[in-house]
Amino acid sequence: MKKLLILIAALAVWTFAGEGRPVYNPYASYGLEIGVNRPMNDRWKDNRKAFGDVGFIANYQLLPYTSVTGDAGYSFPGNGFDVKFGIQQMLLPAGITPFIGGMAGIQAIPEDDDADTFGDRFGPTVEANAGIFFFTESWISMRLKGSYQWTFADEINHSFGVSLGILFANSRPGLKAIDVSR
């Protein structure tokens, strides 16, 4: 059994150690996002028709088509805020590509008539999202995102949102590292 594991490990090293094969170079990008959310549950919808969001977004492209994301935002009117972390998966190897993703974090929904205290409007939140990522191999990129979000505060508040973000890469994303480990 031990010899079989050593053989598999040696085969894996030999397979992935190809001559001249480019090595992927992870990169980060940061930017700003603006959007609008529409409450979907009846109690919240009766008090607020829609609210705006502005926020800071971070995207760490860990693998060629998979990135770890983070958002910190402010909602208005009503002084809401959120902090979320998640994952984003691009679906095509192209400069303009659709993506899907998910996030989790904490949120204070904007104030309304039913949630008088901070504790009634604050709680954990989860989000499912999808959209289009533009100019993925450029130092400036755009993300158009549609999302559905659930916040577990005094009651479960859920909303649909649309946002547009502009991200700036801190390195040239198209640059591939040279494998100098030989």
Buried (B, 14 or more C-beta within 10 A) or exposed (E): EEEEEEEEEEEEEEEEEEEEEEEEBBBBBBBBBEBBBBBBBEBBBEBBEEBBBEBBBBBBBBEEBBBBBBBBBBBEEBEBBBBBEBBBBBEEEEEEBBBEBBBEBBBBBBBBEBBEEEEBBBBEBBBBBBBBBBBBEBBEBBBBBBBBBBBBBBBEBBBBBBBBBBBEBEEEBEEEEEEEEE
